[in-house]
Amino acid sequence: MSFYHINPKPLEDGTYEVHREGCGLLVKHPDRIDIGSHLTPDTALKSAARYYDKVVACVHCGGDT
Ligand SMILES: [Zn+2]
């Protein structure tokens, strides 16, 4: 179980990255969205989809469980 956040700054194509707590690529931004604890990145992405249409798991941390 890990805690996940949405990076508030979208990528160039408008996709928002979902990061696991402690990821080195996660910005310390006051507007980042906490989406709670999830067993897998997959369920974290489903939660993130409630905030933004286009979300993707971070390539750095999204593959881990
Ligand atoms: Zn990440």
N, CA, C, O and the ligand as a Tripos MOL2 file, in Angstrom:
@<TRIPOS>MOLECULE
protein
  261   259    66     0     0
PROTEIN
NO_CHARGES

@<TRIPOS>ATOM
      1 N           0.8490   -1.2080    0.0000 N.3       1 MET1
      2 CA          0.0000    0.0000    0.0000 C.3       1 MET1
      3 C           0.8780    1.2500    0.0000 C.2       1 MET1
      4 O           1.7410    1.4180    0.8620 O.2       1 MET1
      5 N           0.6470    2.1050   -0.9630 N.am      2 SER2
      6 CA          1.4180    3.3400   -1.0440 C.3       2 SER2
      7 C           0.4700    4.5230   -1.2080 C.2       2 SER2
      8 O          -0.6700    4.3800   -1.6510 O.2       2 SER2
      9 N           0.9780    5.6870   -0.8400 N.am      3 PHE3
     10 CA          0.2010    6.9040   -0.9630 C.3       3 PHE3
     11 C           0.5350    7.5640   -2.2970 C.2       3 PHE3
     12 O           1.6950    7.6100   -2.7050 O.2       3 PHE3
     13 N          -0.4920    8.0710   -2.9660 N.am      4 TYR4
     14 CA         -0.2880    8.6240   -4.3100 C.3       4 TYR4
     15 C          -0.7310   10.0810   -4.4070 C.2       4 TYR4
     16 O          -1.5980   10.5390   -3.6640 O.2       4 TYR4
     17 N          -0.1110   10.7920   -5.3440 N.am      5 HIS5
     18 CA         -0.4250   12.1900   -5.6010 C.3       5 HIS5
     19 C          -0.5370   12.4160   -7.1050 C.2       5 HIS5
     20 O           0.0380   11.6770   -7.9040 O.2       5 HIS5
     21 N          -1.2910   13.4580   -7.4760 N.am      6 ILE6
     22 CA         -1.3060   13.8950   -8.8670 C.3       6 ILE6
     23 C          -0.4460   15.1390   -8.9780 C.2       6 ILE6
     24 O          -0.6290   16.0990   -8.2290 O.2       6 ILE6
     25 N           0.4960   15.1210   -9.9170 N.am      7 ASN7
     26 CA          1.3030   16.3060  -10.1910 C.3       7 ASN7
     27 C           0.3940   17.3850  -10.7860 C.2       7 ASN7
     28 O          -0.2710   17.1370  -11.7920 O.2       7 ASN7
     29 N           0.3540   18.5780  -10.1820 N.am      8 PRO8
     30 CA         -0.5640   19.6190  -10.6570 C.3       8 PRO8
     31 C          -0.1390   20.2650  -11.9710 C.2       8 PRO8
     32 O          -0.9180   20.9850  -12.5960 O.2       8 PRO8
     33 N           1.0840   20.0090  -12.3820 N.am      9 LYS9
     34 CA          1.5410   20.5610  -13.6650 C.3       9 LYS9
     35 C           1.4380   19.4870  -14.7380 C.2       9 LYS9
     36 O           2.1470   18.4830  -14.6650 O.2       9 LYS9
     37 N           0.5710   19.6720  -15.7360 N.am     10 PRO10
     38 CA          0.4090   18.6480  -16.7670 C.3      10 PRO10
     39 C           1.6140   18.5810  -17.6970 C.2      10 PRO10
     40 O           2.3980   19.5250  -17.7990 O.2      10 PRO10
     41 N           1.7400   17.4470  -18.3670 N.am     11 LEU11
     42 CA          2.7490   17.2990  -19.4070 C.3      11 LEU11
     43 C           2.3380   18.1350  -20.6090 C.2      11 LEU11
     44 O           1.2550   18.7190  -20.6350 O.2      11 LEU11
     45 N           3.2220   18.1830  -21.6090 N.am     12 GLU12
     46 CA          2.9710   19.0400  -22.7730 C.3      12 GLU12
     47 C           1.6870   18.6670  -23.5090 C.2      12 GLU12
     48 O           1.0520   19.5230  -24.1250 O.2      12 GLU12
     49 N           1.3060   17.3930  -23.4460 N.am     13 ASP13
     50 CA          0.0940   16.9660  -24.1470 C.3      13 ASP13
     51 C          -1.1470   17.0370  -23.2620 C.2      13 ASP13
     52 O          -2.2190   16.5720  -23.6490 O.2      13 ASP13
     53 N          -0.9960   17.6240  -22.0660 N.am     14 GLY14
     54 CA         -2.1480   17.7990  -21.1930 C.3      14 GLY14
     55 C          -2.4230   16.6310  -20.2690 C.2      14 GLY14
     56 O          -3.4370   16.6100  -19.5730 O.2      14 GLY14
     57 N          -1.5260   15.6590  -20.2590 N.am     15 THR15
     58 CA         -1.6890   14.5060  -19.3770 C.3      15 THR15
     59 C          -1.0940   14.8060  -18.0020 C.2      15 THR15
     60 O          -0.0430   15.4360  -17.8850 O.2      15 THR15
     61 N          -1.7920   14.3400  -16.9680 N.am     16 TYR16
     62 CA         -1.3070   14.5520  -15.6040 C.3      16 TYR16
     63 C          -0.6580   13.2790  -15.0800 C.2      16 TYR16
     64 O          -1.1910   12.1820  -15.2450 O.2      16 TYR16
     65 N           0.4890   13.4370  -14.4530 N.am     17 GLU17
     66 CA          1.2190   12.2910  -13.9240 C.3      17 GLU17
     67 C           0.7840   11.9690  -12.5060 C.2      17 GLU17
     68 O           0.5600   12.8530  -11.6800 O.2      17 GLU17
     69 N           0.6720   10.6560  -12.2520 N.am     18 VAL18
     70 CA          0.3730   10.1690  -10.9100 C.3      18 VAL18
     71 C           1.6570    9.6000  -10.3130 C.2      18 VAL18
     72 O           2.3150    8.7530  -10.9170 O.2      18 VAL18
     73 N           2.0020   10.0790   -9.1150 N.am     19 HIS19
     74 CA          3.2430    9.6740   -8.4670 C.3      19 HIS19
     75 C           2.9750    8.9990   -7.1390 C.2      19 HIS19
     76 O           2.0080    9.2930   -6.4360 O.2      19 HIS19
     77 N           3.8760    8.0780   -6.8260 N.am     20 ARG20
     78 CA          3.8530    7.4440   -5.5300 C.3      20 ARG20
     79 C           4.5800    8.3400   -4.5240 C.2      20 ARG20
     80 O           5.5050    9.0690   -4.8820 O.2      20 ARG20
     81 N           4.1510    8.2730   -3.2660 N.am     21 GLU21
     82 CA          4.8040    9.0520   -2.2230 C.3      21 GLU21
     83 C           6.2980    8.7520   -2.2200 C.2      21 GLU21
     84 O           6.7080    7.5930   -2.2580 O.2      21 GLU21
     85 N           7.1000    9.8010   -2.1730 N.am     22 GLY22
     86 CA          8.5460    9.6210   -2.1090 C.3      22 GLY22
     87 C           9.2340    9.6050   -3.4590 C.2      22 GLY22
     88 O          10.4620    9.5370   -3.5210 O.2      22 GLY22
     89 N           8.4700    9.6650   -4.5450 N.am     23 CYS23
     90 CA          9.0810    9.6780   -5.8730 C.3      23 CYS23
     91 C           9.9280   10.9350   -6.0460 C.2      23 CYS23
     92 O           9.5170   12.0310   -5.6660 O.2      23 CYS23
     93 N          11.1080   10.7620   -6.6200 N.am     24 GLY24
     94 CA         12.0020   11.8860   -6.8150 C.3      24 GLY24
     95 C          11.5110   12.8790   -7.8540 C.2      24 GLY24
     96 O          11.9790   14.0170   -7.8950 O.2      24 GLY24
     97 N          10.5750   12.4610   -8.6900 N.am     25 LEU25
     98 CA         10.0640   13.3450   -9.7310 C.3      25 LEU25
     99 C           8.8140   14.1010   -9.2890 C.2      25 LEU25
    100 O           8.3210   14.9650  -10.0130 O.2      25 LEU25
    101 N           8.3060   13.7810   -8.1140 N.am     26 LEU26
    102 CA          7.1150   14.4670   -7.6160 C.3      26 LEU26
    103 C           7.5060   15.8320   -7.0660 C.2      26 LEU26
    104 O           8.3360   15.9330   -6.1630 O.2      26 LEU26
    105 N           6.9040   16.8730   -7.6160 N.am     27 VAL27
    106 CA          7.2340   18.2140   -7.1580 C.3      27 VAL27
    107 C           6.5900   18.4780   -5.8020 C.2      27 VAL27
    108 O           5.5070   17.9720   -5.5100 O.2      27 VAL27
    109 N           7.2620   19.2700   -4.9810 N.am     28 LYS28
    110 CA          6.6700   19.6800   -3.7140 C.3      28 LYS28
    111 C           5.8400   20.9210   -3.9800 C.2      28 LYS28
    112 O           6.2620   22.0480   -3.7190 O.2      28 LYS28
    113 N           4.6780   20.6890   -4.4950 N.am     29 HIS29
    114 CA          3.8140   21.7780   -4.9270 C.3      29 HIS29
    115 C           2.5870   21.8180   -4.0220 C.2      29 HIS29
    116 O           1.9890   20.7780   -3.7450 O.2      29 HIS29
    117 N           2.2060   23.0120   -3.5570 N.am     30 PRO30
    118 CA          1.0610   23.0860   -2.6400 C.3      30 PRO30
    119 C          -0.2490   22.6660   -3.2910 C.2      30 PRO30
    120 O          -1.2010   22.3140   -2.5950 O.2      30 PRO30
    121 N          -0.3060   22.7000   -4.6100 N.am     31 ASP31
    122 CA         -1.5470   22.3620   -5.2970 C.3      31 ASP31
    123 C          -1.6210   20.9160   -5.7480 C.2      31 ASP31
    124 O          -2.5920   20.5150   -6.3910 O.2      31 ASP31
    125 N          -0.6180   20.1370   -5.4230 N.am     32 ARG32
    126 CA         -0.6960   18.7380   -5.8310 C.3      32 ARG32
    127 C          -1.8620   18.0670   -5.1230 C.2      32 ARG32
    128 O          -2.1940   18.4040   -3.9870 O.2      32 ARG32
    129 N          -2.4710   17.1220   -5.8030 N.am     33 ILE33
    130 CA         -3.6870   16.5000   -5.2970 C.3      33 ILE33
    131 C          -3.3500   15.1480   -4.6680 C.2      33 ILE33
    132 O          -2.7470   14.2890   -5.3100 O.2      33 ILE33
    133 N          -3.7430   14.9710   -3.4140 N.am     34 ASP34
    134 CA         -3.5680   13.6850   -2.7510 C.3      34 ASP34
    135 C          -4.7390   12.7860   -3.1060 C.2      34 ASP34
    136 O          -5.8970   13.1730   -2.9480 O.2      34 ASP34
    137 N          -4.4430   11.6070   -3.5790 N.am     35 ILE35
    138 CA         -5.5280   10.6900   -3.9350 C.3      35 ILE35
    139 C          -5.5380    9.4580   -3.0450 C.2      35 ILE35
    140 O          -6.1780    8.4560   -3.3630 O.2      35 ILE35
    141 N          -4.8260    9.5400   -1.9310 N.am     36 GLY36
    142 CA         -4.9350    8.5040   -0.9170 C.3      36 GLY36
    143 C          -4.0530    7.2860   -1.1650 C.2      36 GLY36
    144 O          -3.2360    7.2600   -2.0860 O.2      36 GLY36
    145 N          -4.2410    6.2870   -0.3220 N.am     37 SER37
    146 CA         -3.4280    5.0770   -0.3850 C.3      37 SER37
    147 C          -4.0700    4.0610   -1.3180 C.2      37 SER37
    148 O          -5.2880    3.8830   -1.3340 O.2      37 SER37
    149 N          -3.2270    3.4060   -2.0870 N.am     38 HIS38
    150 CA         -3.7100    2.3950   -3.0290 C.3      38 HIS38
    151 C          -2.7760    1.1990   -3.0330 C.2      38 HIS38
    152 O          -1.5680    1.3210   -2.8290 O.2      38 HIS38
    153 N          -3.3760    0.0330   -3.2730 N.am     39 LEU39
    154 CA         -2.5780   -1.1890   -3.3240 C.3      39 LEU39
    155 C          -1.7150   -1.2280   -4.5660 C.2      39 LEU39
    156 O          -0.5840   -1.7130   -4.5240 O.2      39 LEU39
    157 N          -2.2350   -0.7210   -5.6730 N.am     40 THR40
    158 CA         -1.5010   -0.7710   -6.9350 C.3      40 THR40
    159 C          -1.6140    0.5650   -7.6570 C.2      40 THR40
    160 O          -2.5450    1.3300   -7.4050 O.2      40 THR40
    161 N          -0.6680    0.8530   -8.5580 N.am     41 PRO41
    162 CA         -0.7730    2.0750   -9.3590 C.3      41 PRO41
    163 C          -2.0650    2.1130  -10.1760 C.2      41 PRO41
    164 O          -2.5760    3.1850  -10.4960 O.2      41 PRO41
    165 N          -2.5850    0.9270  -10.5080 N.am     42 ASP42
    166 CA         -3.7940    0.8640  -11.3270 C.3      42 ASP42
    167 C          -4.9870    1.5130  -10.6290 C.2      42 ASP42
    168 O          -5.7210    2.2910  -11.2380 O.2      42 ASP42
    169 N          -5.1740    1.1920   -9.3580 N.am     43 THR43
    170 CA         -6.3050    1.7930   -8.6430 C.3      43 THR43
    171 C          -6.0560    3.2690   -8.3840 C.2      43 THR43
    172 O          -6.9970    4.0620   -8.3330 O.2      43 THR43
    173 N          -4.7910    3.6390   -8.2210 N.am     44 ALA44
    174 CA         -4.4680    5.0580   -8.0590 C.3      44 ALA44
    175 C          -4.8470    5.8310   -9.3180 C.2      44 ALA44
    176 O          -5.3600    6.9470   -9.2430 O.2      44 ALA44
    177 N          -4.5870    5.2220  -10.4790 N.am     45 LEU45
    178 CA         -4.9420    5.8830  -11.7350 C.3      45 LEU45
    179 C          -6.4520    6.0390  -11.8700 C.2      45 LEU45
    180 O          -6.9330    7.0480  -12.3850 O.2      45 LEU45
    181 N          -7.1950    5.0400  -11.4070 N.am     46 LYS46
    182 CA         -8.6490    5.1410  -11.4750 C.3      46 LYS46
    183 C          -9.1520    6.3010  -10.6150 C.2      46 LYS46
    184 O         -10.0800    7.0100  -11.0040 O.2      46 LYS46
    185 N          -8.5420    6.4900   -9.4550 N.am     47 SER47
    186 CA         -8.9190    7.6160   -8.6070 C.3      47 SER47
    187 C          -8.5250    8.9380   -9.2490 C.2      47 SER47
    188 O          -9.2730    9.9150   -9.1990 O.2      47 SER47
    189 N          -7.3390    8.9570   -9.8520 N.am     48 ALA48
    190 CA         -6.8610   10.1810  -10.4930 C.3      48 ALA48
    191 C          -7.7750   10.5840  -11.6440 C.2      48 ALA48
    192 O          -7.9260   11.7700  -11.9370 O.2      48 ALA48
    193 N          -8.3780    9.6030  -12.2910 N.am     49 ALA49
    194 CA         -9.2440    9.8780  -13.4390 C.3      49 ALA49
    195 C         -10.5020   10.6440  -13.0290 C.2      49 ALA49
    196 O         -11.1870   11.2160  -13.8780 O.2      49 ALA49
    197 N         -10.8050   10.6550  -11.7310 N.am     50 ARG50
    198 CA        -11.9470   11.4460  -11.2740 C.3      50 ARG50
    199 C         -11.6290   12.9430  -11.2890 C.2      50 ARG50
    200 O         -12.5330   13.7780  -11.2910 O.2      50 ARG50
    201 N         -10.3350   13.2710  -11.2990 N.am     51 TYR51
    202 CA         -9.9240   14.6740  -11.2880 C.3      51 TYR51
    203 C          -9.5910   15.1850  -12.6870 C.2      51 TYR51
    204 O          -9.9260   16.3130  -13.0490 O.2      51 TYR51
    205 N          -8.9250   14.3320  -13.4650 N.am     52 TYR52
    206 CA         -8.5120   14.7380  -14.8080 C.3      52 TYR52
    207 C          -8.8510   13.6300  -15.8080 C.2      52 TYR52
    208 O          -8.8290   12.4450  -15.4760 O.2      52 TYR52
    209 N          -9.1660   14.0440  -17.0410 N.am     53 ASP53
    210 CA         -9.5120   13.0640  -18.0740 C.3      53 ASP53
    211 C          -8.2950   12.2340  -18.4790 C.2      53 ASP53
    212 O          -8.3960   11.0260  -18.6950 O.2      53 ASP53
    213 N          -7.1520   12.8990  -18.5760 N.am     54 LYS54
    214 CA         -5.9550   12.2170  -19.0570 C.3      54 LYS54
    215 C          -4.9470   12.0910  -17.9270 C.2      54 LYS54
    216 O          -4.3590   13.0860  -17.5040 O.2      54 LYS54
    217 N          -4.7450   10.8870  -17.4420 N.am     55 VAL55
    218 CA         -3.7710   10.6440  -16.3890 C.3      55 VAL55
    219 C          -2.8900    9.4690  -16.7970 C.2      55 VAL55
    220 O          -3.3050    8.5870  -17.5490 O.2      55 VAL55
    221 N          -1.6690    9.4820  -16.2820 N.am     56 VAL56
    222 CA         -0.7270    8.4150  -16.6060 C.3      56 VAL56
    223 C           0.1350    8.1590  -15.3710 C.2      56 VAL56
    224 O           0.4230    9.0700  -14.5960 O.2      56 VAL56
    225 N           0.5380    6.9030  -15.2070 N.am     57 ALA57
    226 CA          1.4460    6.5870  -14.1190 C.3      57 ALA57
    227 C           2.8280    7.1130  -14.4440 C.2      57 ALA57
    228 O           3.2830    7.0150  -15.5840 O.2      57 ALA57
    229 N           3.4880    7.6620  -13.4600 N.am     58 CYS58
    230 CA          4.8570    8.1390  -13.6190 C.3      58 CYS58
    231 C           5.7550    6.9900  -14.0860 C.2      58 CYS58
    232 O           5.6700    5.8740  -13.5730 O.2      58 CYS58
    233 N           6.6080    7.2760  -15.0550 N.am     59 VAL59
    234 CA          7.4920    6.2200  -15.5660 C.3      59 VAL59
    235 C           8.5250    5.8170  -14.5270 C.2      59 VAL59
    236 O           9.0710    4.7160  -14.5840 O.2      59 VAL59
    237 N           8.7920    6.6990  -13.5850 N.am     60 HIS60
    238 CA          9.8220    6.4400  -12.5740 C.3      60 HIS60
    239 C           9.2800    5.5750  -11.4370 C.2      60 HIS60
    240 O           9.9510    4.6410  -10.9990 O.2      60 HIS60
    241 N           8.0880    5.8750  -10.9620 N.am     61 CYS61
    242 CA          7.5790    5.1990   -9.7610 C.3      61 CYS61
    243 C           6.2970    4.4160  -10.0240 C.2      61 CYS61
    244 O           5.8950    3.6030   -9.1910 O.2      61 CYS61
    245 N           5.6510    4.6430  -11.1600 N.am     62 GLY62
    246 CA          4.3300    4.0500  -11.3750 C.3      62 GLY62
    247 C           4.3360    2.5570  -11.5850 C.2      62 GLY62
    248 O           3.2950    1.9160  -11.4430 O.2      62 GLY62
    249 N           5.4860    1.9780  -11.9210 N.am     63 GLY63
    250 CA          5.5200    0.5500  -12.1750 C.3      63 GLY63
    251 C           5.6990   -0.2790  -10.9290 C.2      63 GLY63
    252 O           5.5510   -1.5000  -10.9720 O.2      63 GLY63
    253 N           6.0160    0.3590   -9.8170 N.am     64 ASP64
    254 CA          6.2320   -0.3760   -8.5740 C.3      64 ASP64
    255 C           4.9260   -0.5620   -7.8280 C.2      64 ASP64
    256 O           3.9580    0.1620   -8.0620 O.2      64 ASP64
    257 N           4.9010   -1.5370   -6.9290 N.am     65 THR65
    258 CA          3.7050   -1.7170   -6.1150 C.3      65 THR65
    259 C           4.0400   -1.5330   -4.6650 C.2      65 THR65
    260 O           3.1620   -1.6450   -3.8100 O.2      65 THR65
    261 ZN          6.9340    9.3990   -9.9080 Zn       66 ZN66
@<TRIPOS>BOND
     1     1     2 1
     2     2     3 1
     3     3     4 2
     4     3     5 am
     5     5     6 1
     6     6     7 1
     7     7     8 2
     8     7     9 am
     9     9    10 1
    10    10    11 1
    11    11    12 2
    12    11    13 am
    13    13    14 1
    14    14    15 1
    15    15    16 2
    16    15    17 am
    17    17    18 1
    18    18    19 1
    19    19    20 2
    20    19    21 am
    21    21    22 1
    22    22    23 1
    23    23    24 2
    24    23    25 am
    25    25    26 1
    26    26    27 1
    27    27    28 2
    28    27    29 am
    29    29    30 1
    30    30    31 1
    31    31    32 2
    32    31    33 am
    33    33    34 1
    34    34    35 1
    35    35    36 2
    36    35    37 am
    37    37    38 1
    38    38    39 1
    39    39    40 2
    40    39    41 am
    41    41    42 1
    42    42    43 1
    43    43    44 2
    44    43    45 am
    45    45    46 1
    46    46    47 1
    47    47    48 2
    48    47    49 am
    49    49    50 1
    50    50    51 1
    51    51    52 2
    52    51    53 am
    53    53    54 1
    54    54    55 1
    55    55    56 2
    56    55    57 am
    57    57    58 1
    58    58    59 1
    59    59    60 2
    60    59    61 am
    61    61    62 1
    62    62    63 1
    63    63    64 2
    64    63    65 am
    65    65    66 1
    66    66    67 1
    67    67    68 2
    68    67    69 am
    69    69    70 1
    70    70    71 1
    71    71    72 2
    72    71    73 am
    73    73    74 1
    74    74    75 1
    75    75    76 2
    76    75    77 am
    77    77    78 1
    78    78    79 1
    79    79    80 2
    80    79    81 am
    81    81    82 1
    82    82    83 1
    83    83    84 2
    84    83    85 am
    85    85    86 1
    86    86    87 1
    87    87    88 2
    88    87    89 am
    89    89    90 1
    90    90    91 1
    91    91    92 2
    92    91    93 am
    93    93    94 1
    94    94    95 1
    95    95    96 2
    96    95    97 am
    97    97    98 1
    98    98    99 1
    99    99   100 2
   100    99   101 am
   101   101   102 1
   102   102   103 1
   103   103   104 2
   104   103   105 am
   105   105   106 1
   106   106   107 1
   107   107   108 2
   108   107   109 am
   109   109   110 1
   110   110   111 1
   111   111   112 2
   112   111   113 am
   113   113   114 1
   114   114   115 1
   115   115   116 2
   116   115   117 am
   117   117   118 1
   118   118   119 1
   119   119   120 2
   120   119   121 am
   121   121   122 1
   122   122   123 1
   123   123   124 2
   124   123   125 am
   125   125   126 1
   126   126   127 1
   127   127   128 2
   128   127   129 am
   129   129   130 1
   130   130   131 1
   131   131   132 2
   132   131   133 am
   133   133   134 1
   134   134   135 1
   135   135   136 2
   136   135   137 am
   137   137   138 1
   138   138   139 1
   139   139   140 2
   140   139   141 am
   141   141   142 1
   142   142   143 1
   143   143   144 2
   144   143   145 am
   145   145   146 1
   146   146   147 1
   147   147   148 2
   148   147   149 am
   149   149   150 1
   150   150   151 1
   151   151   152 2
   152   151   153 am
   153   153   154 1
   154   154   155 1
   155   155   156 2
   156   155   157 am
   157   157   158 1
   158   158   159 1
   159   159   160 2
   160   159   161 am
   161   161   162 1
   162   162   163 1
   163   163   164 2
   164   163   165 am
   165   165   166 1
   166   166   167 1
   167   167   168 2
   168   167   169 am
   169   169   170 1
   170   170   171 1
   171   171   172 2
   172   171   173 am
   173   173   174 1
   174   174   175 1
   175   175   176 2
   176   175   177 am
   177   177   178 1
   178   178   179 1
   179   179   180 2
   180   179   181 am
   181   181   182 1
   182   182   183 1
   183   183   184 2
   184   183   185 am
   185   185   186 1
   186   186   187 1
   187   187   188 2
   188   187   189 am
   189   189   190 1
   190   190   191 1
   191   191   192 2
   192   191   193 am
   193   193   194 1
   194   194   195 1
   195   195   196 2
   196   195   197 am
   197   197   198 1
   198   198   199 1
   199   199   200 2
   200   199   201 am
   201   201   202 1
   202   202   203 1
   203   203   204 2
   204   203   205 am
   205   205   206 1
   206   206   207 1
   207   207   208 2
   208   207   209 am
   209   209   210 1
   210   210   211 1
   211   211   212 2
   212   211   213 am
   213   213   214 1
   214   214   215 1
   215   215   216 2
   216   215   217 am
   217   217   218 1
   218   218   219 1
   219   219   220 2
   220   219   221 am
   221   221   222 1
   222   222   223 1
   223   223   224 2
   224   223   225 am
   225   225   226 1
   226   226   227 1
   227   227   228 2
   228   227   229 am
   229   229   230 1
   230   230   231 1
   231   231   232 2
   232   231   233 am
   233   233   234 1
   234   234   235 1
   235   235   236 2
   236   235   237 am
   237   237   238 1
   238   238   239 1
   239   239   240 2
   240   239   241 am
   241   241   242 1
   242   242   243 1
   243   243   244 2
   244   243   245 am
   245   245   246 1
   246   246   247 1
   247   247   248 2
   248   247   249 am
   249   249   250 1
   250   250   251 1
   251   251   252 2
   252   251   253 am
   253   253   254 1
   254   254   255 1
   255   255   256 2
   256   255   257 am
   257   257   258 1
   258   258   259 1
   259   259   260 2
@<TRIPOS>SUBSTRUCTURE
     1 MET1         2 RESIDUE 1 A MET
     2 SER2         6 RESIDUE 1 A SER
     3 PHE3        10 RESIDUE 1 A PHE
     4 TYR4        14 RESIDUE 1 A TYR
     5 HIS5        18 RESIDUE 1 A HIS
     6 ILE6        22 RESIDUE 1 A ILE
     7 ASN7        26 RESIDUE 1 A ASN
     8 PRO8        30 RESIDUE 1 A PRO
     9 LYS9        34 RESIDUE 1 A LYS
    10 PRO10       38 RESIDUE 1 A PRO
    11 LEU11       42 RESIDUE 1 A LEU
    12 GLU12       46 RESIDUE 1 A GLU
    13 ASP13       50 RESIDUE 1 A ASP
    14 GLY14       54 RESIDUE 1 A GLY
    15 THR15       58 RESIDUE 1 A THR
    16 TYR16       62 RESIDUE 1 A TYR
    17 GLU17       66 RESIDUE 1 A GLU
    18 VAL18       70 RESIDUE 1 A VAL
    19 HIS19       74 RESIDUE 1 A HIS
    20 ARG20       78 RESIDUE 1 A ARG
    21 GLU21       82 RESIDUE 1 A GLU
    22 GLY22       86 RESIDUE 1 A GLY
    23 CYS23       90 RESIDUE 1 A CYS
    24 GLY24       94 RESIDUE 1 A GLY
    25 LEU25       98 RESIDUE 1 A LEU
    26 LEU26      102 RESIDUE 1 A LEU
    27 VAL27      106 RESIDUE 1 A VAL
    28 LYS28      110 RESIDUE 1 A LYS
    29 HIS29      114 RESIDUE 1 A HIS
    30 PRO30      118 RESIDUE 1 A PRO
    31 ASP31      122 RESIDUE 1 A ASP
    32 ARG32      126 RESIDUE 1 A ARG
    33 ILE33      130 RESIDUE 1 A ILE
    34 ASP34      134 RESIDUE 1 A ASP
    35 ILE35      138 RESIDUE 1 A ILE
    36 GLY36      142 RESIDUE 1 A GLY
    37 SER37      146 RESIDUE 1 A SER
    38 HIS38      150 RESIDUE 1 A HIS
    39 LEU39      154 RESIDUE 1 A LEU
    40 THR40      158 RESIDUE 1 A THR
    41 PRO41      162 RESIDUE 1 A PRO
    42 ASP42      166 RESIDUE 1 A ASP
    43 THR43      170 RESIDUE 1 A THR
    44 ALA44      174 RESIDUE 1 A ALA
    45 LEU45      178 RESIDUE 1 A LEU
    46 LYS46      182 RESIDUE 1 A LYS
    47 SER47      186 RESIDUE 1 A SER
    48 ALA48      190 RESIDUE 1 A ALA
    49 ALA49      194 RESIDUE 1 A ALA
    50 ARG50      198 RESIDUE 1 A ARG
    51 TYR51      202 RESIDUE 1 A TYR
    52 TYR52      206 RESIDUE 1 A TYR
    53 ASP53      210 RESIDUE 1 A ASP
    54 LYS54      214 RESIDUE 1 A LYS
    55 VAL55      218 RESIDUE 1 A VAL
    56 VAL56      222 RESIDUE 1 A VAL
    57 ALA57      226 RESIDUE 1 A ALA
    58 CYS58      230 RESIDUE 1 A CYS
    59 VAL59      234 RESIDUE 1 A VAL
    60 HIS60      238 RESIDUE 1 A HIS
    61 CYS61      242 RESIDUE 1 A CYS
    62 GLY62      246 RESIDUE 1 A GLY
    63 GLY63      250 RESIDUE 1 A GLY
    64 ASP64      254 RESIDUE 1 A ASP
    65 THR65      258 RESIDUE 1 A THR
    66 ZN66       261 GROUP 0 **** ****
